[in-house]
Amino acid sequence: MAISDTVWERLARFNAPHRRRRRRRRGGFGVRLLDGAAAVLRGLGLLCVALIIGLNALARLLIPVARWLGRFVWFRLLPALGRLTVGFASFLWWRLPELVVAFRRVILLICLALLGVAVYLEARTSYLEALLFSHLNSGMNVALQPGPS
């Protein structure tokens, strides 16, 4: 680049006019394949744009709902659950010895009921008796020997 170059000469050299080149004839398989791929990519691009717009609209609807729900849970639901827990715990603290005695009685009644059901089933089916005798019978041997009967 010489010092004598002007701005106009520099612009003319670096921004040369676009010369049209001769295009190849269309119709080959590779060209059609590329055109189809470009159409698919354009469709995917439009689908992505529609998805972004839809998610943006959904977010605009859901953000206020989430804020309201968060405030409701933080300021209303959690304090109510805390008061309920404190009340229940204080009830259990004072009533604990009575509840333990009642719980023991309930367990005793359940055990007696299960024992009664077991006795009833044994009286009807004799399952345990058959099990005992078959176990004892497996160890017995019988053999015939000569002699008086």
N, CA, C and O of each residue as an XYZ file, in Angstrom:
596
protein
N       0.849     -1.158      0.000
C       0.000      0.000      0.000
C       0.903      1.230      0.000
O       1.791      1.381      0.839
N       0.658      2.051     -0.915
C       1.482      3.253     -1.039
C       0.846      4.391     -0.280
O      -0.343      4.376      0.039
N       1.655      5.357     -0.006
C       1.157      6.509      0.727
C       0.178      7.301     -0.115
O      -0.679      8.009      0.413
N       0.303      7.184     -1.382
C      -0.545      7.978     -2.266
C      -1.965      7.425     -2.389
O      -2.799      8.058     -3.036
N      -2.272      6.266     -1.791
C      -3.633      5.729     -1.849
C      -4.598      6.662     -1.126
O      -4.299      7.223     -0.072
N      -5.728      6.796     -1.721
C      -6.748      7.625     -1.087
C      -7.763      6.715     -0.409
O      -7.746      5.494     -0.565
N      -8.627      7.339      0.332
C      -9.662      6.592      1.013
C     -10.564      5.912     -0.004
O     -10.989      4.774      0.197
N     -10.851      6.598     -1.077
C     -11.723      6.039     -2.100
C     -11.095      4.803     -2.732
O     -11.788      3.818     -2.987
N      -9.794      4.845     -2.986
C      -9.118      3.699     -3.569
C      -9.131      2.510     -2.602
O      -9.316      1.366     -3.018
N      -8.934      2.790     -1.313
C      -8.969      1.709     -0.324
C     -10.368      1.071     -0.247
O     -10.498     -0.152     -0.207
N     -11.393      1.907     -0.228
C     -12.751      1.377     -0.183
C     -13.070      0.567     -1.427
O     -13.732     -0.467     -1.342
N     -12.608      1.022     -2.573
C     -12.871      0.322     -3.818
C     -12.143     -1.025     -3.837
O     -12.659     -2.004     -4.375
N     -10.961     -1.071     -3.256
C     -10.204     -2.308     -3.270
C     -10.782     -3.334     -2.282
O     -10.897     -4.510     -2.628
N     -11.151     -2.911     -1.046
C     -11.622     -3.858     -0.038
C     -13.108     -4.171     -0.155
O     -13.544     -5.225      0.309
N     -13.877     -3.313     -0.745
C     -15.302     -3.556     -0.933
C     -15.597     -3.705     -2.410
O     -16.323     -2.904     -2.998
N     -15.047     -4.702     -2.981
C     -15.244     -4.921     -4.409
C     -16.694     -5.308     -4.658
O     -17.306     -5.960     -3.812
N     -17.245     -4.932     -5.770
C     -18.635     -5.269     -6.066
C     -18.792     -6.784     -6.200
O     -17.876     -7.496     -6.612
N     -19.972     -7.240     -5.841
C     -20.274     -8.670     -5.883
C     -20.546     -9.079     -7.320
O     -21.495     -8.606     -7.946
N     -19.731     -9.933     -7.814
C     -19.911    -10.408     -9.175
C     -20.660    -11.732     -9.120
O     -20.317    -12.626     -8.348
N     -21.666    -11.836     -9.935
C     -22.448    -13.067     -9.964
C     -21.664    -14.156    -10.673
O     -21.117    -13.979    -11.762
N     -21.644    -15.278     -9.999
C     -21.013    -16.427    -10.626
C     -22.096    -17.256    -11.302
O     -23.274    -17.180    -10.954
N     -21.685    -18.010    -12.232
C     -22.652    -18.855    -12.912
C     -23.039    -19.986    -11.973
O     -22.178    -20.644    -11.390
N     -24.324    -20.205    -11.834
C     -24.827    -21.266    -10.962
C     -24.856    -22.570    -11.733
O     -25.025    -22.611    -12.952
N     -24.684    -23.618    -10.977
C     -24.792    -24.941    -11.587
C     -26.261    -25.258    -11.818
O     -27.158    -24.694    -11.192
N     -26.453    -26.132    -12.693
C     -27.830    -26.533    -12.937
C     -28.336    -27.350    -11.771
O     -27.638    -28.226    -11.260
N     -29.534    -27.062    -11.360
C     -30.136    -27.769    -10.232
C     -30.758    -29.059    -10.720
O     -30.996    -29.274    -11.909
N     -31.009    -29.911     -9.728
C     -31.708    -31.130    -10.084
C     -30.945    -32.380     -9.689
O     -31.487    -33.479     -9.798
N     -29.714    -32.252     -9.235
C     -28.982    -33.421     -8.796
C     -29.507    -33.910     -7.451
O     -30.165    -33.172     -6.717
N     -29.200    -35.171     -7.143
C     -29.698    -35.752     -5.895
C     -29.128    -35.026     -4.684
O     -29.853    -34.795     -3.716
N     -27.853    -34.661     -4.712
C     -27.228    -33.971     -3.589
C     -27.848    -32.608     -3.327
O     -27.995    -32.199     -2.175
N     -28.211    -31.904     -4.394
C     -28.827    -30.583     -4.243
C     -30.208    -30.723     -3.633
O     -30.580    -29.951     -2.749
N     -30.985    -31.720     -4.105
C     -32.313    -31.926     -3.529
C     -32.229    -32.340     -2.071
O     -33.053    -31.934     -1.252
N     -31.226    -33.155     -1.751
C     -31.041    -33.577     -0.372
C     -30.703    -32.391      0.517
O     -31.214    -32.280      1.631
N     -29.851    -31.511      0.032
C     -29.499    -30.325      0.810
C     -30.693    -29.391      0.962
O     -30.874    -28.783      2.017
N     -31.498    -29.273     -0.071
C     -32.694    -28.435      0.030
C     -33.670    -29.011      1.061
O     -34.265    -28.264      1.838
N     -33.832    -30.326      1.069
C     -34.713    -30.957      2.059
C     -34.180    -30.771      3.472
O     -34.948    -30.501      4.395
N     -32.872    -30.915      3.647
C     -32.272    -30.721      4.974
C     -32.446    -29.279      5.433
O     -32.707    -29.028      6.609
N     -32.304    -28.333      4.511
C     -32.495    -26.926      4.874
C     -33.936    -26.665      5.280
O     -34.187    -25.899      6.210
N     -34.886    -27.291      4.593
C     -36.296    -27.111      4.951
C     -36.584    -27.707      6.325
O     -37.335    -27.128      7.111
N     -35.990    -28.860      6.615
C     -36.175    -29.470      7.934
C     -35.582    -28.574      9.017
O     -36.192    -28.384     10.070
N     -34.411    -28.031      8.764
C     -33.790    -27.134      9.748
C     -34.611    -25.861      9.950
O     -34.729    -25.367     11.071
N     -35.173    -25.336      8.873
C     -36.038    -24.159      9.035
C     -37.258    -24.499      9.869
O     -37.669    -23.711     10.722
N     -37.853    -25.689      9.626
C     -39.012    -26.111     10.411
C     -38.659    -26.294     11.882
O     -39.419    -25.893     12.764
N     -37.501    -26.903     12.142
C     -37.069    -27.060     13.533
C     -36.807    -25.709     14.196
O     -37.108    -25.518     15.375
N     -36.252    -24.787     13.439
C     -36.033    -23.450     13.982
C     -37.346    -22.770     14.349
O     -37.460    -22.150     15.407
N     -38.344    -22.891     13.461
C     -39.652    -22.304     13.759
C     -40.300    -22.983     14.956
O     -40.947    -22.329     15.774
N     -40.127    -24.290     15.056
C     -40.667    -25.025     16.196
C     -40.010    -24.566     17.499
O     -40.684    -24.403     18.515
N     -38.705    -24.362     17.463
C     -38.007    -23.872     18.662
C     -38.472    -22.472     19.047
O     -38.647    -22.177     20.229
N     -38.669    -21.623     18.067
C     -39.157    -20.275     18.357
C     -40.555    -20.335     18.968
O     -40.845    -19.620     19.927
N     -41.423    -21.188     18.416
C     -42.771    -21.333     18.978
C     -42.713    -21.898     20.390
O     -43.481    -21.484     21.259
N     -41.808    -22.839     20.621
C     -41.654    -23.402     21.954
C     -41.174    -22.353     22.954
O     -41.670    -22.296     24.079
N     -40.240    -21.548     22.561
C     -39.753    -20.478     23.445
C     -40.872    -19.495     23.760
O     -41.023    -19.077     24.907
N     -41.650    -19.125     22.764
C     -42.753    -18.179     22.988
C     -43.797    -18.799     23.910
O     -44.307    -18.127     24.807
N     -44.121    -20.082     23.695
C     -45.105    -20.752     24.553
C     -44.628    -20.882     25.985
O     -45.397    -20.658     26.920
N     -43.358    -21.245     26.168
C     -42.823    -21.347     27.533
C     -42.771    -19.991     28.220
O     -42.971    -19.895     29.431
N     -42.506    -18.952     27.454
C     -42.495    -17.609     28.031
C     -43.901    -17.236     28.506
O     -44.062    -16.684     29.595
N     -44.912    -17.534     27.695
C     -46.287    -17.233     28.108
C     -46.692    -18.067     29.319
O     -47.355    -17.563     30.226
N     -46.296    -19.343     29.340
C     -46.597    -20.199     30.481
C     -45.909    -19.694     31.746
O     -46.497    -19.713     32.827
N     -44.685    -19.250     31.611
C     -43.967    -18.707     32.773
C     -44.641    -17.441     33.284
O     -44.704    -17.212     34.492
N     -45.143    -16.623     32.372
C     -45.842    -15.402     32.810
C     -47.099    -15.738     33.608
O     -47.491    -14.983     34.498
N     -47.733    -16.873     33.291
C     -48.916    -17.281     34.048
C     -48.548    -17.955     35.360
O     -49.205    -17.736     36.377
N     -47.504    -18.773     35.344
C     -47.198    -19.587     36.511
C     -46.399    -18.853     37.584
O     -46.481    -19.225     38.755
N     -45.649    -17.849     37.236
C     -44.845    -17.148     38.243
C     -45.724    -16.479     39.296
O     -45.420    -16.620     40.480
N     -46.793    -15.761     38.948
C     -47.644    -15.209     40.012
C     -48.329    -16.287     40.858
O     -48.502    -16.121     42.066
N     -48.715    -17.384     40.216
C     -49.336    -18.471     40.976
C     -48.328    -19.063     41.963
O     -48.671    -19.335     43.113
N     -47.096    -19.261     41.519
C     -46.061    -19.812     42.405
C     -45.752    -18.845     43.547
O     -45.530    -19.273     44.679
N     -45.736    -17.556     43.258
C     -45.497    -16.569     44.337
C     -46.623    -16.621     45.363
O     -46.367    -16.618     46.567
N     -47.877    -16.668     44.888
C     -48.998    -16.714     45.818
C     -48.953    -17.993     46.640
O     -49.172    -17.966     47.851
N     -48.669    -19.117     45.981
C     -48.595    -20.389     46.680
C     -47.469    -20.394     47.711
O     -47.642    -20.911     48.815
N     -46.336    -19.833     47.365
C     -45.229    -19.740     48.314
C     -45.583    -18.895     49.525
O     -45.285    -19.263     50.661
N     -46.214    -17.770     49.275
C     -46.624    -16.920     50.405
C     -47.665    -17.626     51.265
O     -47.616    -17.539     52.492
N     -48.604    -18.322     50.635
C     -49.617    -19.043     51.389
C     -48.989    -20.113     52.267
O     -49.318    -20.235     53.447
N     -48.085    -20.885     51.681
C     -47.434    -21.954     52.451
C     -46.603    -21.356     53.572
O     -46.666    -21.842     54.701
N     -45.825    -20.315     53.295
C     -44.904    -19.757     54.286
C     -45.640    -19.036     55.417
O     -45.284    -19.183     56.586
N     -46.665    -18.259     55.068
C     -47.299    -17.424     56.078
C     -48.569    -18.025     56.684
O     -48.976    -17.615     57.771
N     -49.199    -18.978     56.012
C     -50.454    -19.546     56.520
C     -50.321    -21.012     56.939
O     -50.639    -21.375     58.071
N     -49.851    -21.843     56.017
C     -49.861    -23.284     56.254
C     -48.821    -23.708     57.287
O     -49.142    -24.458     58.209
N     -47.589    -23.243     57.147
C     -46.552    -23.651     58.097
C     -46.842    -23.193     59.528
O     -46.646    -23.989     60.446
N     -47.296    -21.961     59.775
C     -47.644    -21.615     61.161
C     -48.797    -22.449     61.714
O     -48.790    -22.816     62.889
N     -49.793    -22.751     60.869
C     -50.911    -23.580     61.342
C     -50.425    -24.983     61.699
O     -50.830    -25.535     62.722
N     -49.563    -25.563     60.868
C     -49.012    -26.880     61.177
C     -48.140    -26.840     62.428
O     -48.119    -27.798     63.201
N     -47.425    -25.744     62.631
C     -46.616    -25.606     63.853
C     -47.488    -25.568     65.093
O     -47.192    -26.230     66.088
N     -48.568    -24.789     65.035
C     -49.478    -24.734     66.192
C     -50.106    -26.096     66.456
O     -50.237    -26.510     67.608
N     -50.493    -26.790     65.397
C     -51.079    -28.119     65.551
C     -50.081    -29.099     66.163
O     -50.453    -29.900     67.020
N     -48.840    -29.047     65.743
C     -47.804    -29.931     66.280
C     -47.542    -29.637     67.751
O     -47.410    -30.559     68.556
N     -47.467    -28.365     68.103
C     -47.241    -28.001     69.505
C     -48.403    -28.466     70.373
O     -48.194    -28.988     71.468
N     -49.620    -28.277     69.891
C     -50.781    -28.718     70.656
C     -50.815    -30.227     70.823
O     -51.130    -30.727     71.903
N     -50.495    -30.951     69.771
C     -50.484    -32.407     69.832
C     -49.371    -32.905     70.752
O     -49.567    -33.850     71.516
N     -48.193    -32.261     70.675
C     -47.078    -32.677     71.526
C     -47.387    -32.409     72.998
O     -47.060    -33.232     73.853
N     -48.012    -31.265     73.307
C     -48.334    -30.986     74.704
C     -49.406    -31.957     75.211
O     -49.385    -32.360     76.374
N     -50.350    -32.333     74.322
C     -51.351    -33.320     74.714
C     -50.679    -34.648     75.024
O     -50.998    -35.283     76.029
N     -49.752    -35.075     74.172
C     -49.063    -36.343     74.393
C     -48.183    -36.291     75.643
O     -48.066    -37.288     76.355
N     -47.572    -35.157     75.911
C     -46.686    -35.057     77.069
C     -47.451    -35.269     78.374
O     -46.972    -35.953     79.278
N     -48.629    -34.684     78.465
C     -49.396    -34.823     79.705
C     -50.149    -36.137     79.778
O     -50.387    -36.645     80.874
N     -50.527    -36.694     78.654
C     -51.316    -37.915     78.626
C     -50.472    -39.162     78.378
O     -51.023    -40.253     78.226
N     -49.166    -39.025     78.334
C     -48.307    -40.144     77.970
C     -48.438    -41.351     78.903
O     -48.559    -42.463     78.388
N     -48.424    -41.219     80.235
C     -48.561    -42.425     81.072
C     -49.878    -43.160     80.848
O     -49.899    -44.390     80.828
N     -50.966    -42.433     80.681
C     -52.252    -43.085     80.425
C     -52.263    -43.787     79.072
O     -52.845    -44.862     78.931
N     -51.618    -43.176     78.076
C     -51.564    -43.790     76.759
C     -50.715    -45.058     76.772
O     -51.027    -46.010     76.057
N     -49.651    -45.088     77.567
C     -48.810    -46.279     77.644
C     -49.594    -47.435     78.251
O     -49.519    -48.559     77.756
N     -50.348    -47.171     79.320
C     -51.151    -48.224     79.944
C     -52.214    -48.725     78.964
O     -52.423    -49.932     78.846
N     -52.873    -47.826     78.275
C     -53.896    -48.224     77.308
C     -53.273    -49.032     76.166
O     -53.866    -50.004     75.698
N     -52.087    -48.636     75.722
C     -51.399    -49.340     74.648
C     -51.034    -50.762     75.081
O     -51.167    -51.702     74.298
N     -50.581    -50.919     76.308
C     -50.263    -52.257     76.825
C     -51.511    -53.138     76.863
O     -51.450    -54.321     76.530
N     -52.624    -52.568     77.263
C     -53.860    -53.341     77.323
C     -54.319    -53.763     75.925
O     -54.795    -54.882     75.737
N     -54.176    -52.878     74.963
C     -54.555    -53.207     73.581
C     -53.668    -54.329     73.055
O     -54.165    -55.236     72.388
N     -52.365    -54.289     73.340
C     -51.466    -55.353     72.894
C     -51.833    -56.676     73.559
O     -51.818    -57.718     72.903
N     -52.163    -56.653     74.849
C     -52.572    -57.870     75.547
C     -53.848    -58.451     74.933
O     -53.944    -59.665     74.753
N     -54.815    -57.611     74.613
C     -56.051    -58.089     73.988
C     -55.791    -58.688     72.601
O     -56.406    -59.691     72.237
N     -54.900    -58.092     71.838
C     -54.571    -58.626     70.512
C     -53.918    -60.000     70.642
O     -54.245    -60.917     69.888
N     -52.989    -60.146     71.602
C     -52.334    -61.446     71.815
C     -53.342    -62.502     72.248
O     -53.281    -63.636     71.775
N     -54.270    -62.152     73.142
C     -55.293    -63.110     73.563
C     -56.202    -63.506     72.408
O     -56.592    -64.668     72.299
N     -56.538    -62.567     71.557
C     -57.373    -62.867     70.402
C     -56.648    -63.799     69.438
O     -57.255    -64.738     68.922
N     -55.366    -63.559     69.186
C     -54.600    -64.442     68.309
C     -54.478    -65.844     68.893
O     -54.546    -66.829     68.157
N     -54.298    -65.945     70.217
C     -54.238    -67.249     70.871
C     -55.576    -67.982     70.742
O     -55.594    -69.188     70.496
N     -56.672    -67.285     70.901
C     -58.000    -67.884     70.742
C     -58.229    -68.377     69.326
O     -58.789    -69.456     69.135
N     -57.810    -67.615     68.337
C     -57.966    -68.035     66.943
C     -57.131    -69.278     66.685
O     -57.581    -70.191     65.993
N     -55.905    -69.329     67.239
C     -55.042    -70.503     67.047
C     -55.665    -71.747     67.680
O     -55.639    -72.819     67.076
N     -56.232    -71.621     68.900
C     -56.874    -72.764     69.560
C     -58.090    -73.218     68.757
O     -58.296    -74.420     68.592
N     -58.878    -72.308     68.267
C     -60.060    -72.652     67.476
C     -59.664    -73.415     66.208
O     -60.266    -74.439     65.882
N     -58.649    -72.912     65.495
C     -58.226    -73.568     64.261
C     -57.634    -74.947     64.544
O     -57.838    -75.870     63.756
N     -56.909    -75.106     65.645
C     -56.343    -76.412     65.991
C     -57.447    -77.407     66.342
O     -57.356    -78.583     65.991
N     -58.476    -76.946     67.023
C     -59.577    -77.839     67.380
C     -60.340    -78.291     66.141
O     -60.845    -79.413     66.113
N     -60.437    -77.449     65.123
C     -61.184    -77.819     63.918
C     -60.355    -78.670     62.959
O     -60.897    -79.586     62.340
N     -59.061    -78.397     62.816
C     -58.278    -79.063     61.777
C     -57.264    -80.064     62.322
O     -56.847    -80.956     61.583
N     -56.855    -79.955     63.574
C     -55.815    -80.807     64.179
C     -54.519    -80.778     63.380
O     -53.844    -81.800     63.251
N     -54.181    -79.648     62.861
C     -52.976    -79.502     62.040
C     -51.721    -79.746     62.861
O     -50.849    -80.501     62.432
N     -51.608    -79.130     64.023
C     -50.415    -79.284     64.858
C     -50.273    -80.722     65.359
O     -49.157    -81.235     65.446
N     -51.377    -81.372     65.686
C     -51.334    -82.765     66.131
C     -50.809    -83.668     65.020
O     -49.972    -84.536     65.267
N     -51.297    -83.468     63.796
C     -50.830    -84.257     62.664
C     -49.356    -83.983     62.390
O     -48.607    -84.903     62.059
N     -48.947    -82.769     62.519
C     -47.547    -82.408     62.309
C     -46.652    -83.095     63.337
O     -45.592    -83.611     62.983
N     -47.066    -83.108     64.608
C     -46.294    -83.745     65.674
C     -46.188    -85.254     65.451
O     -45.098    -85.816     65.548
N     -47.307    -85.911     65.154
C     -47.273    -87.360     64.976
C     -46.494    -87.773     63.729
O     -45.814    -88.800     63.745
N     -46.579    -87.006     62.662
C     -45.806    -87.356     61.469
C     -44.314    -87.179     61.730
O     -43.503    -87.926     61.184
N     -43.941    -86.213     62.548
C     -42.535    -86.027     62.903
C     -42.049    -87.191     63.779
O     -40.942    -87.693     63.583
N     -42.875    -87.619     64.744
C     -42.494    -88.750     65.609
C     -42.462    -90.064     64.816
O     -41.621    -90.922     65.085
N     -43.349    -90.227     63.864
C     -43.430    -91.437     63.065
C     -42.226    -91.597     62.159
O     -41.856    -92.725     61.834
N     -41.615    -90.527     61.750
C     -40.477    -90.625     60.841
C     -39.279    -91.299     61.506
O     -38.408    -91.818     60.808
N     -39.214    -91.305     62.830
C     -38.104    -91.942     63.524
C     -38.392    -93.379     63.941
O     -37.487    -94.035     64.457
N     -39.582    -93.900     63.751
C     -39.940    -95.269     64.167
C     -39.633    -96.266     63.071
O     -39.734    -95.952     61.885
N     -39.255    -97.479     63.474
C     -39.005    -98.579     62.543
C     -39.823    -99.788     62.971
O     -40.011   -100.025     64.164
N     -40.296   -100.531     62.025
C     -41.063   -101.741     62.307
C     -40.386   -102.875     61.557
O     -40.051   -102.748     60.380
N     -40.185   -103.998     62.265
C     -39.577   -105.180     61.637
C     -40.265   -106.429     62.161
O     -40.646   -106.469     63.331
N     -40.434   -107.441     61.334
C     -41.038   -108.727     61.703
C     -39.947   -109.693     62.148
O     -38.942   -109.884     61.462
N     -40.169   -110.296     63.308
C     -39.193   -111.263     63.826
C     -39.917   -112.536     64.221
O     -41.095   -112.473     64.573
N     -39.259   -113.698     64.178
C     -39.914   -114.950     64.578
C     -40.093   -114.999     66.098
O     -39.256   -114.501     66.850
N     -41.179   -115.597     66.526
C     -41.440   -115.740     67.949
C     -42.921   -115.703     68.236
O     -43.732   -115.527     67.327
N     -43.287   -115.871     69.524
C     -44.719   -115.863     69.876
C     -45.286   -114.454     69.743
O     -44.585   -113.462     69.942
N     -46.557   -114.390     69.405
C     -47.204   -113.095     69.280
C     -47.915   -112.707     70.546
O     -48.517   -111.635     70.612
